[in-house]
Structure formats: structure tokens, C-alpha cells
Amino acid sequence: MARHVAVVKASSPVAAPVGVIAVAVLLQSELCIGAFNLDKHDGGRIAPPMRDNSTSRVGRVTRKTHETDIDVEVNLDGTGAYQVSTGIGFLDHMIEQLSRHSLIDITCRIVGDLHVDQHHTVEDSAIAIGQCIHQALGEKAGIGRYGMAYSPMDETLARVALDISGRPWLVWKASFTQPRLGEMDTELFEHWFHSFAQAVGITLHAEVLYGSNNHYIIEGLFKGLARAMRQAVELDPRKGNAVPSTKGLLGDGSLSG
């Protein structure tokens, strides 16, 4: 719908142009006239109220336990900027991919008990990032909700589909032929995705359709997750402030539709 706004000062009423709707507001002796063209192809419909974007969609989690010391922050409306330090180089690389390709800014600082093993650090990084995203989504008004992406990397093709449904679930179809990538245990990748899905509250399907290179397999899955998340968290201006569910609610224990 084309829209044009005119604001004028006047001491007497001004006639509205033919073919437009005029809304006049008298405020402090000024007459403000807003003229909105009605496109002949749209049946004269008025655009839905736009979402108030003045509230930033940011989440932050800080937590210190005997296992990990965590400070994580995300901005859903970012540019893909990141600062990541987990003590596990390959995990840093994957979280950076998540940030860059989702355009979600991620700051993630974790000091974990790596002298024990990597489990607590890997798990808590996924939980903290997921909790931040859940927090930043708020009531989830106006979001796309669904996302899907294919990620080809040479001989490997990964597919990720997700729904910000409030019903956490993971379907994982990927395997590795070596126990480690860099210094990271490959068995922990599935656990990272599971912990992330639980913390955000998403139904998440991650699948490698084919491929043999272990690095490409997991990087394709993280990039697919990133691009699917970008679709799902982005605001759709046509939805205004509507929650994308016929129940009017997503999450908080509801069986949302």
C-alpha cells in the first residue's frame, strides 16, 4: 500500500484531496492533516499496526557454579558480531559460525573445568546461549517462528529445520568417523544441539543428507542452524504484534499450535 503523509499549519479546516482519507488532529492551535493514499489494487485496506521496535531484543545470562563461570549476551537484531571464548577452540569456531550466519550478535565468555573434561563447558555454553535467545524473544510477537536451511560444504549437505514452538525436541541424524575435531570430542555435538533446543524451547531437526568430511558435517549443521534461526527470529512487518499461533501463545508449557 502506498502511503503519503502531509503535515501543514492552518487556522481553518483544509479540504482533503479527492481519493484519500484525511485525519485531522487539532493540537496547540496547529492542524495536522495526514493523507493516506488507498491503492486501487488493495481494496482500500488499512495497513495493520506496525510493531514497536523501540524495545531491543537482547538477552543476558551470567552464572557461576563449581563447574563453569559464564557471561553470555545475545542481540537478535544484530549484525553477526561475536566475541567468543570457551577454552575449546573448535567450539569457539562453531559458535562464531552461529553468530555470523544468523546475524545474532553473541558475546560468550566461559571458564570451565576443562581439567575434568569438556562436557560441562559444552553443555553450559548451549544452555546459556539458548536461555539468552529465549529471553530476548519475549512473547515472540511478530516473529517468523519457522526456519529451514540447506548447507552445502563440498561433498557434504546438511539440512536443519526448526520451529520456535515452546515444545523442545531434537531429531539428530548425523554421525562422525573420528572421536575428536581439534580438541573437541565429537560425541558432544549432539549434546550441544539438544541442550540448545531445550533452552530456547524449539523443535529442532538436524540432519546430514550425505557427506564424509567430519569438519564439514558439523560446520554444515551449525551454519544450517544459524540460517534457520535467522528466518525464525526475524520480525515480519505484516504480523505486527501478533503471536504466530492460533492459540495466541507460544511456550510457557502450552501445547502451542
N, C-alpha and C positions, 0 to 999 in steps of 0.2 A: 504494500500500500504506500503510495507516495504521500508525504506529509510536508506541509509548509507552515511555518509559524510566523506571524507578523505581530509586532508589539508597537503600538502608537500611543501618544498622549493626545487627549482630546477633551474639550469642555462640553461636548454634546455628543449624543449617540452617533455612531458611524454605521452606515448601511453595510451589511455583509455582502460580499460578492456573490453573484448568482452561481449556484452549483457547489457551494461549500457550506459547512456548518460553522457558525460563529459562536464563540463562547465569550461572553463579556464579564469581566470582573472589575468592580469599582473599588479601588483601594487607594486611600490617601489622595483623593481627587484625580487619580490617573485612571484612564480607561484602557485596559489591556484587552486586545482582541486577538484571539488565537484562531486562525483559519486552517482547517484541515481538509485537504482535497480528498474526495472519495473517488477512488479509481473505478471506472465504469466496469472493470472486469471482476471486481471483488464483491459485488453485490451490496456495496455500502456498509461493509462490516467495519466495526471499530477494532483496532488492534488490542490484544489483551494487555493488561497492565504489565509493565516491564519489571523485572526483578531488581530489587535494591542491591546494587553491587558495592555499596559503601562498607559492608561488613566483610572483612578479609577472611578467607577460608584457610586458617592456619591452625595447626595443632602442635602441641609440645608435650613431651614426656621426659621427666627426669626421675631416676630411681637408682638407689644404691642398696645392694644386698651383699651377702658374703660371696656371691658368685660373679656379679657384674656391677659396674658403675656406669650408668647410662645417661646420656643427654642427647635427645633426638628432637628435631623440629622439621616440619614439612609445611610447604605452601602450595596448595593445589593450583593456584593461579600464577605459578612462577614461570620460569624460562628454561628450566632444566639445569639450574646451577646446583652444585653439590660440594660438600666438604665431608669426606668420609674417612674415618679411622677406626677400625675394629681390631687391629692387631693381626688380621688374617688377610694377606694381600689379595688373594683371589676373591674373597667375599667383598672386599672394598670395590674391586673391579666390577662385580655383578651389581652392587647397589648403585654404583655410578651409572651403569647402563640403565637401570630402572629409572633413575632421575632424568638422565639426558633425553631418553626417548618418550617418557611420559610428560615431560615439561613440568614435573612436580619438583620444586626445589627441595632438596634433602640435606640437612645437616645431621650427621650421625657420628657421635663420639662414644666409643665403648672401650672400657678397660675391663677385660675378663680374666678368669682364672685359667689361662691357656696352659699353665703348668700342669693342670689336671687333664684337660682335653679341650676340644673346640665346641663341644655340644652346647654349653651354656651361652657362650658368646653368639653362636649362630642362631640359636633359638630366640634369645632375647633381642637380637637385632631385628628379627622378623616381627616379634610381638610389639616392640616399641614403635617401629615404623608403621605397622598396621594400626596400632592404637591412635597414633597421631593422625592418620588418614581418616579413621572413624570419627575422631573428634572434630577434624576440620570439615567433614561433610555435614555435620549438624543434623538437621531434619531431612536432609537430602532433597530439598525443594529445587526443582528445575534441572536436575542432573539428567544426563543421558541414560544412566543406570546400567545399560548393557555395553559390552565391548568385545570385539573379536579381532585377532590379528594372526596372519601367517608371517613367519620369519624365515626366509631362506638364507642359509650361510653355506656357500659352496655346495657340497653334496648333501647337506642336511636341511630338512624342512620341519619346522616346529609350528604348532598351532595352539593358541591359547584363547579360550572364551570364558567370559565371566559375567556375573550378574550381582550387582550390589543389592542383594535381596534381603539381607538380615538373617539368612539361613546359611551359616558357614558349612562348606563342604568342599572337599578336594577329590578330584579324579586325576590320578597321576599315571601316565603311561610313558615312562622313559627309563632307560637303564644305561649303565656305564660299564666299560670293559677294563677300567683301571681303578684302583682304590683311592687315588688322590689326583687332584689337579692343582699344580703348585703345591702348597702346603695344606690345602683344604681336602677333607675327607668327602668323597663323592656321595656317600650314603646320607650326608646331612642336607643335600639339596632338596630332596623330597620333604624332609622335616621343615626346612625353611619355608617352602611353599605352604605346607599345612599350617604352620604357626601364623603365617601372614594372613591366610584365608580366615582363620578363626578370629584373629584380632580385628580385621576390618569388618568382618561379617559378610563375606561374599561366597557365592557358589563359584568355584574355580575349576576349570578343566584345562589341564596342561598335558600336551601330547606331542611326541616326536613321531612324525609320519614315516620318516626314514632318515638315515644318516649313520656315520660311523665315527666321526671325529668327536671325542669326548668334550673338548673345549667348545666346539660349535654347537653341540647338543644343548649344553646348559646355557650358553650365551644366547642361543636362539630362543630358549624358553623365557629367559629374563627379558629379552627385548620384546618378545610377544606379550608378556605380562605388562610391560611398560606401555606399549601402544594400545592394548586393550583397556588399561586403566585410564589412559588419556581420553579415550572415547567415553568411558563410563562416568568420569567425574566432571567432564566439561558441561557447562551450563547451556541449555537450549533456550534461546530467547522466546521461542513460541510457547514454551511451557510456563513462562512467568514464574510464579511462586508455587506452582502445583507440584505435589509429590508424585513421582511416576509410579503410581499404584492405584488400582481401583478401590483399595481399602483406605487410601489416604494416609498410609503409614508404612514405613519400611524399617524393619529391625525392632529392637527392644522386645524380643521374644514373640513378635507377631508372626503369624504364618502369612506373610505378605503375598499378594498376587500381582 
